[in-house]
Amino acid sequence: MVKDKITGRLIAAARVLAGVPQGDFAAAAGLPLTKLQQLEAGGSALVPPGTEFTGIKAALDYFGVVVLDEADGMGAGVRLKFTRRDVRQLTRLESEGGPVGADDAP
């Protein structure tokens, strides 16, 4: 689940944590690469609500990243939705072949 406060710094951290290049993340978010670079360079500036924000939320979800709100005296952060073991298992299952179908995983 992605929260409603996303900054350029959180986007960059999420992207690096998930191991996703800027170009791939920008494409998944429906953004030009230059816009993603501009947002990440904005540091702690909030991404305003709108089309870009919606695209970024979708890309974070697609790459399995969860944004954590500030809580218990700690700042906001990111983490992966799946453990590394889960990712290996999913990758193995997806590469086994068979008919291509819609992914109904949550």
Backbone as XML, in Angstrom:
<?xml version="1.0"?>
<chain id="A" units="angstrom">
  <residue number="1" name="MET">
    <atom name="N" x="0.843" y="-1.181" z="0.000"/>
    <atom name="CA" x="0.000" y="0.000" z="0.000"/>
    <atom name="C" x="0.885" y="1.239" z="0.000"/>
  </residue>
  <residue number="2" name="VAL">
    <atom name="N" x="0.605" y="2.174" z="-0.873"/>
    <atom name="CA" x="1.392" y="3.387" z="-1.005"/>
    <atom name="C" x="0.648" y="4.527" z="-0.333"/>
  </residue>
  <residue number="3" name="LYS">
    <atom name="N" x="1.359" y="5.286" z="0.477"/>
    <atom name="CA" x="0.754" y="6.390" z="1.222"/>
    <atom name="C" x="0.555" y="7.607" z="0.333"/>
  </residue>
  <residue number="4" name="ASP">
    <atom name="N" x="-0.081" y="8.648" z="0.885"/>
    <atom name="CA" x="-0.406" y="9.836" z="0.118"/>
    <atom name="C" x="0.676" y="10.907" z="0.137"/>
  </residue>
  <residue number="5" name="LYS">
    <atom name="N" x="1.763" y="10.672" z="0.856"/>
    <atom name="CA" x="2.872" y="11.632" z="0.883"/>
    <atom name="C" x="4.107" y="10.965" z="0.307"/>
  </residue>
  <residue number="6" name="ILE">
    <atom name="N" x="4.430" y="11.350" z="-0.922"/>
    <atom name="CA" x="5.590" y="10.776" z="-1.605"/>
    <atom name="C" x="6.506" y="11.919" z="-2.016"/>
  </residue>
  <residue number="7" name="THR">
    <atom name="N" x="7.777" y="11.761" z="-1.722"/>
    <atom name="CA" x="8.775" y="12.758" z="-2.094"/>
    <atom name="C" x="9.719" y="12.163" z="-3.135"/>
  </residue>
  <residue number="8" name="GLY">
    <atom name="N" x="10.484" y="13.023" z="-3.762"/>
    <atom name="CA" x="11.482" y="12.562" z="-4.718"/>
    <atom name="C" x="12.505" y="11.651" z="-4.069"/>
  </residue>
  <residue number="9" name="ARG">
    <atom name="N" x="12.857" y="11.958" z="-2.844"/>
    <atom name="CA" x="13.819" y="11.135" z="-2.112"/>
    <atom name="C" x="13.265" y="9.731" z="-1.865"/>
  </residue>
  <residue number="10" name="LEU">
    <atom name="N" x="11.969" y="9.628" z="-1.537"/>
    <atom name="CA" x="11.345" y="8.319" z="-1.341"/>
    <atom name="C" x="11.260" y="7.542" z="-2.656"/>
  </residue>
  <residue number="11" name="ILE">
    <atom name="N" x="10.978" y="8.248" z="-3.751"/>
    <atom name="CA" x="10.933" y="7.589" z="-5.055"/>
    <atom name="C" x="12.295" y="6.994" z="-5.373"/>
  </residue>
  <residue number="12" name="ALA">
    <atom name="N" x="13.348" y="7.783" z="-5.199"/>
    <atom name="CA" x="14.704" y="7.302" z="-5.499"/>
    <atom name="C" x="15.066" y="6.109" z="-4.616"/>
  </residue>
  <residue number="13" name="ALA">
    <atom name="N" x="14.737" y="6.197" z="-3.325"/>
    <atom name="CA" x="15.047" y="5.100" z="-2.403"/>
    <atom name="C" x="14.283" y="3.836" z="-2.787"/>
  </residue>
  <residue number="14" name="ALA">
    <atom name="N" x="13.017" y="3.993" z="-3.127"/>
    <atom name="CA" x="12.195" y="2.845" z="-3.515"/>
    <atom name="C" x="12.723" y="2.196" z="-4.786"/>
  </residue>
  <residue number="15" name="ARG">
    <atom name="N" x="13.084" y="3.027" z="-5.742"/>
    <atom name="CA" x="13.577" y="2.530" z="-7.018"/>
    <atom name="C" x="14.870" y="1.755" z="-6.846"/>
  </residue>
  <residue number="16" name="VAL">
    <atom name="N" x="15.786" y="2.295" z="-6.046"/>
    <atom name="CA" x="17.064" y="1.625" z="-5.804"/>
    <atom name="C" x="16.852" y="0.340" z="-5.008"/>
  </residue>
  <residue number="17" name="LEU">
    <atom name="N" x="15.992" y="0.377" z="-4.007"/>
    <atom name="CA" x="15.719" y="-0.811" z="-3.205"/>
    <atom name="C" x="15.172" y="-1.952" z="-4.071"/>
  </residue>
  <residue number="18" name="ALA">
    <atom name="N" x="14.292" y="-1.606" z="-5.002"/>
    <atom name="CA" x="13.700" y="-2.618" z="-5.879"/>
    <atom name="C" x="14.628" y="-2.992" z="-7.034"/>
  </residue>
  <residue number="19" name="GLY">
    <atom name="N" x="15.726" y="-2.245" z="-7.204"/>
    <atom name="CA" x="16.668" y="-2.546" z="-8.281"/>
    <atom name="C" x="16.131" y="-2.191" z="-9.655"/>
  </residue>
  <residue number="20" name="VAL">
    <atom name="N" x="15.398" y="-1.087" z="-9.734"/>
    <atom name="CA" x="14.767" y="-0.680" z="-10.992"/>
    <atom name="C" x="15.474" y="0.559" z="-11.550"/>
  </residue>
  <residue number="21" name="PRO">
    <atom name="N" x="15.938" y="0.494" z="-12.797"/>
    <atom name="CA" x="16.554" y="1.675" z="-13.409"/>
    <atom name="C" x="15.536" y="2.803" z="-13.583"/>
  </residue>
  <residue number="22" name="GLN">
    <atom name="N" x="16.025" y="4.038" z="-13.644"/>
    <atom name="CA" x="15.140" y="5.192" z="-13.789"/>
    <atom name="C" x="14.232" y="5.069" z="-15.003"/>
  </residue>
  <residue number="23" name="GLY">
    <atom name="N" x="14.761" y="4.624" z="-16.123"/>
    <atom name="CA" x="13.966" y="4.521" z="-17.340"/>
    <atom name="C" x="12.801" y="3.560" z="-17.196"/>
  </residue>
  <residue number="24" name="ASP">
    <atom name="N" x="13.041" y="2.427" z="-16.559"/>
    <atom name="CA" x="11.977" y="1.442" z="-16.355"/>
    <atom name="C" x="10.909" y="1.964" z="-15.398"/>
  </residue>
  <residue number="25" name="PHE">
    <atom name="N" x="11.351" y="2.646" z="-14.342"/>
    <atom name="CA" x="10.394" y="3.192" z="-13.390"/>
    <atom name="C" x="9.561" y="4.291" z="-14.046"/>
  </residue>
  <residue number="26" name="ALA">
    <atom name="N" x="10.218" y="5.159" z="-14.800"/>
    <atom name="CA" x="9.505" y="6.244" z="-15.481"/>
    <atom name="C" x="8.455" y="5.668" z="-16.429"/>
  </residue>
  <residue number="27" name="ALA">
    <atom name="N" x="8.824" y="4.628" z="-17.181"/>
    <atom name="CA" x="7.881" y="4.010" z="-18.114"/>
    <atom name="C" x="6.688" y="3.413" z="-17.364"/>
  </residue>
  <residue number="28" name="ALA">
    <atom name="N" x="6.939" y="2.730" z="-16.252"/>
    <atom name="CA" x="5.862" y="2.130" z="-15.469"/>
    <atom name="C" x="4.946" y="3.195" z="-14.863"/>
  </residue>
  <residue number="29" name="ALA">
    <atom name="N" x="5.510" y="4.360" z="-14.568"/>
    <atom name="CA" x="4.728" y="5.453" z="-13.983"/>
    <atom name="C" x="4.054" y="6.312" z="-15.050"/>
  </residue>
  <residue number="30" name="GLY">
    <atom name="N" x="4.387" y="6.066" z="-16.320"/>
    <atom name="CA" x="3.818" y="6.871" z="-17.393"/>
    <atom name="C" x="4.396" y="8.268" z="-17.444"/>
  </residue>
  <residue number="31" name="LEU">
    <atom name="N" x="5.653" y="8.399" z="-17.025"/>
    <atom name="CA" x="6.318" y="9.704" z="-16.990"/>
    <atom name="C" x="7.485" y="9.741" z="-17.967"/>
  </residue>
  <residue number="32" name="PRO">
    <atom name="N" x="7.796" y="10.917" z="-18.505"/>
    <atom name="CA" x="9.043" y="11.042" z="-19.245"/>
    <atom name="C" x="10.211" y="10.890" z="-18.264"/>
  </residue>
  <residue number="33" name="LEU">
    <atom name="N" x="11.304" y="10.337" z="-18.731"/>
    <atom name="CA" x="12.477" y="10.139" z="-17.876"/>
    <atom name="C" x="12.927" y="11.449" z="-17.253"/>
  </residue>
  <residue number="34" name="THR">
    <atom name="N" x="12.891" y="12.532" z="-18.010"/>
    <atom name="CA" x="13.340" y="13.834" z="-17.476"/>
    <atom name="C" x="12.472" y="14.289" z="-16.306"/>
  </residue>
  <residue number="35" name="LYS">
    <atom name="N" x="11.166" y="13.970" z="-16.343"/>
    <atom name="CA" x="10.270" y="14.350" z="-15.241"/>
    <atom name="C" x="10.606" y="13.556" z="-13.985"/>
  </residue>
  <residue number="36" name="LEU">
    <atom name="N" x="10.883" y="12.251" z="-14.136"/>
    <atom name="CA" x="11.274" y="11.441" z="-12.982"/>
    <atom name="C" x="12.573" y="11.969" z="-12.388"/>
  </residue>
  <residue number="37" name="GLN">
    <atom name="N" x="13.527" y="12.286" z="-13.233"/>
    <atom name="CA" x="14.801" y="12.821" z="-12.752"/>
    <atom name="C" x="14.584" y="14.136" z="-12.010"/>
  </residue>
  <residue number="38" name="GLN">
    <atom name="N" x="13.688" y="14.962" z="-12.519"/>
    <atom name="CA" x="13.366" y="16.235" z="-11.870"/>
    <atom name="C" x="12.727" y="15.997" z="-10.499"/>
  </residue>
  <residue number="39" name="LEU">
    <atom name="N" x="11.790" y="15.053" z="-10.419"/>
    <atom name="CA" x="11.137" y="14.752" z="-9.141"/>
    <atom name="C" x="12.141" y="14.225" z="-8.121"/>
  </residue>
  <residue number="40" name="GLU">
    <atom name="N" x="13.005" y="13.284" z="-8.543"/>
    <atom name="CA" x="14.001" y="12.732" z="-7.627"/>
    <atom name="C" x="14.976" y="13.810" z="-7.162"/>
  </residue>
  <residue number="41" name="ALA">
    <atom name="N" x="15.334" y="14.720" z="-8.062"/>
    <atom name="CA" x="16.253" y="15.808" z="-7.705"/>
    <atom name="C" x="15.597" y="16.795" z="-6.744"/>
  </residue>
  <residue number="42" name="GLY">
    <atom name="N" x="14.260" y="16.779" z="-6.678"/>
    <atom name="CA" x="13.532" y="17.669" z="-5.779"/>
    <atom name="C" x="13.698" y="17.308" z="-4.313"/>
  </residue>
  <residue number="43" name="GLY">
    <atom name="N" x="14.311" y="16.163" z="-4.020"/>
    <atom name="CA" x="14.596" y="15.772" z="-2.639"/>
    <atom name="C" x="13.355" y="15.559" z="-1.814"/>
  </residue>
  <residue number="44" name="SER">
    <atom name="N" x="13.196" y="16.379" z="-0.774"/>
    <atom name="CA" x="12.097" y="16.180" z="0.163"/>
    <atom name="C" x="10.817" y="16.908" z="-0.238"/>
  </residue>
  <residue number="45" name="ALA">
    <atom name="N" x="10.791" y="17.506" z="-1.426"/>
    <atom name="CA" x="9.573" y="18.169" z="-1.901"/>
    <atom name="C" x="8.517" y="17.116" z="-2.210"/>
  </residue>
  <residue number="46" name="LEU">
    <atom name="N" x="7.296" y="17.349" z="-1.752"/>
    <atom name="CA" x="6.197" y="16.412" z="-1.991"/>
    <atom name="C" x="5.793" y="16.414" z="-3.460"/>
  </residue>
  <residue number="47" name="VAL">
    <atom name="N" x="5.452" y="15.239" z="-3.971"/>
    <atom name="CA" x="4.887" y="15.129" z="-5.318"/>
    <atom name="C" x="3.429" y="15.549" z="-5.194"/>
  </residue>
  <residue number="48" name="PRO">
    <atom name="N" x="3.019" y="16.561" z="-5.961"/>
    <atom name="CA" x="1.635" y="17.033" z="-5.825"/>
    <atom name="C" x="0.637" y="16.015" z="-6.354"/>
  </residue>
  <residue number="49" name="PRO">
    <atom name="N" x="-0.594" y="16.043" z="-5.804"/>
    <atom name="CA" x="-1.623" y="15.123" z="-6.290"/>
    <atom name="C" x="-1.885" y="15.375" z="-7.771"/>
  </residue>
  <residue number="50" name="GLY">
    <atom name="N" x="-2.286" y="14.334" z="-8.466"/>
    <atom name="CA" x="-2.589" y="14.465" z="-9.891"/>
    <atom name="C" x="-2.116" y="13.246" z="-10.651"/>
  </residue>
  <residue number="51" name="THR">
    <atom name="N" x="-2.008" y="13.396" z="-11.948"/>
    <atom name="CA" x="-1.657" y="12.294" z="-12.830"/>
    <atom name="C" x="-0.293" y="11.712" z="-12.502"/>
  </residue>
  <residue number="52" name="GLU">
    <atom name="N" x="0.705" y="12.571" z="-12.268"/>
    <atom name="CA" x="2.049" y="12.077" z="-11.950"/>
    <atom name="C" x="2.036" y="11.265" z="-10.662"/>
  </residue>
  <residue number="53" name="PHE">
    <atom name="N" x="1.357" y="11.768" z="-9.647"/>
    <atom name="CA" x="1.274" y="11.082" z="-8.356"/>
    <atom name="C" x="0.620" y="9.709" z="-8.521"/>
  </residue>
  <residue number="54" name="THR">
    <atom name="N" x="-0.456" y="9.663" z="-9.278"/>
    <atom name="CA" x="-1.162" y="8.403" z="-9.510"/>
    <atom name="C" x="-0.263" y="7.408" z="-10.239"/>
  </residue>
  <residue number="55" name="GLY">
    <atom name="N" x="0.478" y="7.885" z="-11.229"/>
    <atom name="CA" x="1.395" y="7.024" z="-11.967"/>
    <atom name="C" x="2.513" y="6.494" z="-11.092"/>
  </residue>
  <residue number="56" name="ILE">
    <atom name="N" x="3.034" y="7.349" z="-10.225"/>
    <atom name="CA" x="4.111" y="6.943" z="-9.313"/>
    <atom name="C" x="3.596" y="5.892" z="-8.333"/>
  </residue>
  <residue number="57" name="LYS">
    <atom name="N" x="2.394" y="6.100" z="-7.786"/>
    <atom name="CA" x="1.806" y="5.108" z="-6.884"/>
    <atom name="C" x="1.654" y="3.766" z="-7.582"/>
  </residue>
  <residue number="58" name="ALA">
    <atom name="N" x="1.197" y="3.789" z="-8.833"/>
    <atom name="CA" x="1.016" y="2.546" z="-9.589"/>
    <atom name="C" x="2.355" y="1.854" z="-9.833"/>
  </residue>
  <residue number="59" name="ALA">
    <atom name="N" x="3.389" y="2.628" z="-10.153"/>
    <atom name="CA" x="4.715" y="2.051" z="-10.408"/>
    <atom name="C" x="5.299" y="1.458" z="-9.128"/>
  </residue>
  <residue number="60" name="LEU">
    <atom name="N" x="5.148" y="2.140" z="-8.007"/>
    <atom name="CA" x="5.640" y="1.607" z="-6.735"/>
    <atom name="C" x="4.950" y="0.278" z="-6.426"/>
  </residue>
  <residue number="61" name="ASP">
    <atom name="N" x="3.654" y="0.245" z="-6.629"/>
    <atom name="CA" x="2.906" y="-0.982" z="-6.385"/>
    <atom name="C" x="3.347" y="-2.082" z="-7.349"/>
  </residue>
  <residue number="62" name="TYR">
    <atom name="N" x="3.537" y="-1.734" z="-8.607"/>
    <atom name="CA" x="3.954" y="-2.709" z="-9.623"/>
    <atom name="C" x="5.298" y="-3.348" z="-9.268"/>
  </residue>
  <residue number="63" name="PHE">
    <atom name="N" x="6.221" y="-2.539" z="-8.766"/>
    <atom name="CA" x="7.544" y="-3.049" z="-8.428"/>
    <atom name="C" x="7.620" y="-3.588" z="-6.996"/>
  </residue>
  <residue number="64" name="GLY">
    <atom name="N" x="6.477" y="-3.640" z="-6.308"/>
    <atom name="CA" x="6.418" y="-4.272" z="-4.993"/>
    <atom name="C" x="7.043" y="-3.474" z="-3.868"/>
  </residue>
  <residue number="65" name="VAL">
    <atom name="N" x="6.888" y="-2.146" z="-3.930"/>
    <atom name="CA" x="7.461" y="-1.283" z="-2.903"/>
    <atom name="C" x="6.346" y="-0.675" z="-2.059"/>
  </residue>
  <residue number="66" name="VAL">
    <atom name="N" x="6.546" y="-0.651" z="-0.760"/>
    <atom name="CA" x="5.601" y="-0.060" z="0.180"/>
    <atom name="C" x="6.251" y="1.187" z="0.779"/>
  </residue>
  <residue number="67" name="VAL">
    <atom name="N" x="5.501" y="2.295" z="0.809"/>
    <atom name="CA" x="5.983" y="3.531" z="1.428"/>
    <atom name="C" x="5.473" y="3.557" z="2.860"/>
  </residue>
  <residue number="68" name="LEU">
    <atom name="N" x="6.384" y="3.782" z="3.795"/>
    <atom name="CA" x="6.042" y="3.825" z="5.220"/>
    <atom name="C" x="5.966" y="5.266" z="5.686"/>
  </residue>
  <residue number="69" name="ASP">
    <atom name="N" x="4.902" y="5.606" z="6.400"/>
    <atom name="CA" x="4.740" y="6.958" z="6.947"/>
    <atom name="C" x="5.705" y="7.195" z="8.102"/>
  </residue>
  <residue number="70" name="GLU">
    <atom name="N" x="5.883" y="8.457" z="8.435"/>
    <atom name="CA" x="6.649" y="8.795" z="9.630"/>
    <atom name="C" x="5.874" y="8.279" z="10.837"/>
  </residue>
  <residue number="71" name="ALA">
    <atom name="N" x="6.577" y="7.651" z="11.777"/>
    <atom name="CA" x="5.922" y="7.123" z="12.973"/>
    <atom name="C" x="6.967" y="6.818" z="14.029"/>
  </residue>
  <residue number="72" name="ASP">
    <atom name="N" x="6.559" y="6.872" z="15.279"/>
    <atom name="CA" x="7.420" y="6.516" z="16.414"/>
    <atom name="C" x="8.756" y="7.250" z="16.399"/>
  </residue>
  <residue number="73" name="GLY">
    <atom name="N" x="8.722" y="8.515" z="16.028"/>
    <atom name="CA" x="9.936" y="9.319" z="16.019"/>
    <atom name="C" x="10.891" y="9.003" z="14.879"/>
  </residue>
  <residue number="74" name="MET">
    <atom name="N" x="10.435" y="8.207" z="13.916"/>
    <atom name="CA" x="11.277" y="7.847" z="12.765"/>
    <atom name="C" x="10.688" y="8.487" z="11.515"/>
  </residue>
  <residue number="75" name="GLY">
    <atom name="N" x="11.534" y="8.753" z="10.555"/>
    <atom name="CA" x="11.102" y="9.361" z="9.304"/>
    <atom name="C" x="10.411" y="8.356" z="8.390"/>
  </residue>
  <residue number="76" name="ALA">
    <atom name="N" x="9.890" y="8.871" z="7.293"/>
    <atom name="CA" x="9.249" y="8.029" z="6.288"/>
    <atom name="C" x="10.298" y="7.138" z="5.635"/>
  </residue>
  <residue number="77" name="GLY">
    <atom name="N" x="9.853" y="6.050" z="5.045"/>
    <atom name="CA" x="10.790" y="5.135" z="4.400"/>
    <atom name="C" x="10.086" y="4.226" z="3.419"/>
  </residue>
  <residue number="78" name="VAL">
    <atom name="N" x="10.840" y="3.283" z="2.891"/>
    <atom name="CA" x="10.300" y="2.323" z="1.933"/>
    <atom name="C" x="10.758" y="0.923" z="2.304"/>
  </residue>
  <residue number="79" name="ARG">
    <atom name="N" x="9.985" y="-0.060" z="1.884"/>
    <atom name="CA" x="10.393" y="-1.450" z="2.046"/>
    <atom name="C" x="9.746" y="-2.266" z="0.941"/>
  </residue>
  <residue number="80" name="LEU">
    <atom name="N" x="10.239" y="-3.477" z="0.760"/>
    <atom name="CA" x="9.694" y="-4.349" z="-0.266"/>
    <atom name="C" x="8.466" y="-5.069" z="0.263"/>
  </residue>
  <residue number="81" name="LYS">
    <atom name="N" x="7.507" y="-5.269" z="-0.621"/>
    <atom name="CA" x="6.274" y="-5.961" z="-0.271"/>
    <atom name="C" x="6.523" y="-7.446" z="-0.029"/>
  </residue>
  <residue number="82" name="PHE">
    <atom name="N" x="7.491" y="-8.015" z="-0.751"/>
    <atom name="CA" x="7.793" y="-9.427" z="-0.661"/>
    <atom name="C" x="9.195" y="-9.638" z="-0.104"/>
  </residue>
  <residue number="83" name="THR">
    <atom name="N" x="9.413" y="-10.755" z="0.569"/>
    <atom name="CA" x="10.763" y="-11.104" z="1.008"/>
    <atom name="C" x="11.557" y="-11.568" z="-0.208"/>
  </residue>
  <residue number="84" name="ARG">
    <atom name="N" x="12.868" y="-11.586" z="-0.088"/>
    <atom name="CA" x="13.714" y="-12.047" z="-1.195"/>
    <atom name="C" x="13.360" y="-13.486" z="-1.587"/>
  </residue>
  <residue number="85" name="ARG">
    <atom name="N" x="13.021" y="-14.303" z="-0.586"/>
    <atom name="CA" x="12.637" y="-15.691" z="-0.862"/>
    <atom name="C" x="11.365" y="-15.732" z="-1.714"/>
  </residue>
  <residue number="86" name="ASP">
    <atom name="N" x="10.389" y="-14.872" z="-1.374"/>
    <atom name="CA" x="9.155" y="-14.800" z="-2.155"/>
    <atom name="C" x="9.447" y="-14.398" z="-3.597"/>
  </residue>
  <residue number="87" name="VAL">
    <atom name="N" x="10.316" y="-13.417" z="-3.775"/>
    <atom name="CA" x="10.653" y="-12.938" z="-5.115"/>
    <atom name="C" x="11.313" y="-14.048" z="-5.924"/>
  </residue>
  <residue number="88" name="ARG">
    <atom name="N" x="12.236" y="-14.792" z="-5.312"/>
    <atom name="CA" x="12.878" y="-15.910" z="-6.015"/>
    <atom name="C" x="11.840" y="-16.944" z="-6.434"/>
  </residue>
  <residue number="89" name="GLN">
    <atom name="N" x="10.909" y="-17.252" z="-5.540"/>
    <atom name="CA" x="9.865" y="-18.230" z="-5.835"/>
    <atom name="C" x="8.962" y="-17.733" z="-6.964"/>
  </residue>
  <residue number="90" name="LEU">
    <atom name="N" x="8.557" y="-16.476" z="-6.916"/>
    <atom name="CA" x="7.718" y="-15.917" z="-7.966"/>
    <atom name="C" x="8.433" y="-15.924" z="-9.306"/>
  </residue>
  <residue number="91" name="THR">
    <atom name="N" x="9.710" y="-15.555" z="-9.294"/>
    <atom name="CA" x="10.499" y="-15.555" z="-10.521"/>
    <atom name="C" x="10.600" y="-16.961" z="-11.088"/>
  </residue>
  <residue number="92" name="ARG">
    <atom name="N" x="10.846" y="-17.932" z="-10.222"/>
    <atom name="CA" x="10.952" y="-19.317" z="-10.675"/>
    <atom name="C" x="9.634" y="-19.781" z="-11.288"/>
  </residue>
  <residue number="93" name="LEU">
    <atom name="N" x="8.532" y="-19.503" z="-10.619"/>
    <atom name="CA" x="7.231" y="-19.932" z="-11.113"/>
    <atom name="C" x="6.877" y="-19.242" z="-12.432"/>
  </residue>
  <residue number="94" name="GLU">
    <atom name="N" x="7.190" y="-17.961" z="-12.536"/>
    <atom name="CA" x="6.857" y="-17.222" z="-13.753"/>
    <atom name="C" x="7.710" y="-17.634" z="-14.932"/>
  </residue>
  <residue number="95" name="SER">
    <atom name="N" x="8.887" y="-18.193" z="-14.685"/>
    <atom name="CA" x="9.764" y="-18.566" z="-15.792"/>
    <atom name="C" x="9.596" y="-20.026" z="-16.208"/>
  </residue>
  <residue number="96" name="GLU">
    <atom name="N" x="8.665" y="-20.745" z="-15.599"/>
    <atom name="CA" x="8.466" y="-22.155" z="-15.932"/>
    <atom name="C" x="7.721" y="-22.363" z="-17.237"/>
  </residue>
  <residue number="97" name="GLY">
    <atom name="N" x="7.168" y="-21.341" z="-17.780"/>
    <atom name="CA" x="6.450" y="-21.484" z="-19.040"/>
    <atom name="C" x="4.973" y="-21.685" z="-18.828"/>
  </residue>
  <residue number="98" name="GLY">
    <atom name="N" x="4.312" y="-22.121" z="-19.871"/>
    <atom name="CA" x="2.876" y="-22.297" z="-19.802"/>
    <atom name="C" x="2.156" y="-21.114" z="-20.428"/>
  </residue>
  <residue number="99" name="PRO">
    <atom name="N" x="0.842" y="-21.162" z="-20.459"/>
    <atom name="CA" x="0.089" y="-20.087" z="-21.093"/>
    <atom name="C" x="0.201" y="-18.786" z="-20.293"/>
  </residue>
  <residue number="100" name="VAL">
    <atom name="N" x="0.246" y="-17.699" z="-21.021"/>
    <atom name="CA" x="0.322" y="-16.371" z="-20.400"/>
    <atom name="C" x="-1.082" y="-15.980" z="-20.006"/>
  </residue>
  <residue number="101" name="GLY">
    <atom name="N" x="-1.240" y="-15.510" z="-18.784"/>
    <atom name="CA" x="-2.544" y="-15.074" z="-18.312"/>
    <atom name="C" x="-2.400" y="-13.875" z="-17.408"/>
  </residue>
  <residue number="102" name="ALA">
    <atom name="N" x="-3.524" y="-13.318" z="-17.036"/>
    <atom name="CA" x="-3.511" y="-12.166" z="-16.138"/>
    <atom name="C" x="-2.982" y="-12.605" z="-14.774"/>
  </residue>
  <residue number="103" name="ASP">
    <atom name="N" x="-2.209" y="-11.732" z="-14.158"/>
    <atom name="CA" x="-1.662" y="-12.015" z="-12.837"/>
    <atom name="C" x="-2.670" y="-11.536" z="-11.799"/>
  </residue>
  <residue number="104" name="ASP">
    <atom name="N" x="-3.230" y="-12.470" z="-11.048"/>
    <atom name="CA" x="-4.232" y="-12.094" z="-10.062"/>
    <atom name="C" x="-3.674" y="-12.055" z="-8.653"/>
  </residue>
  <residue number="105" name="ALA">
    <atom name="N" x="-2.347" y="-11.977" z="-8.540"/>
    <atom name="CA" x="-1.733" y="-11.862" z="-7.213"/>
    <atom name="C" x="-2.019" y="-10.488" z="-6.652"/>
  </residue>
  <residue number="106" name="PRO">
    <atom name="N" x="-2.270" y="-10.367" z="-5.347"/>
    <atom name="CA" x="-2.556" y="-9.059" z="-4.770"/>
    <atom name="C" x="-1.359" y="-8.149" z="-4.799"/>
  </residue>
</chain>
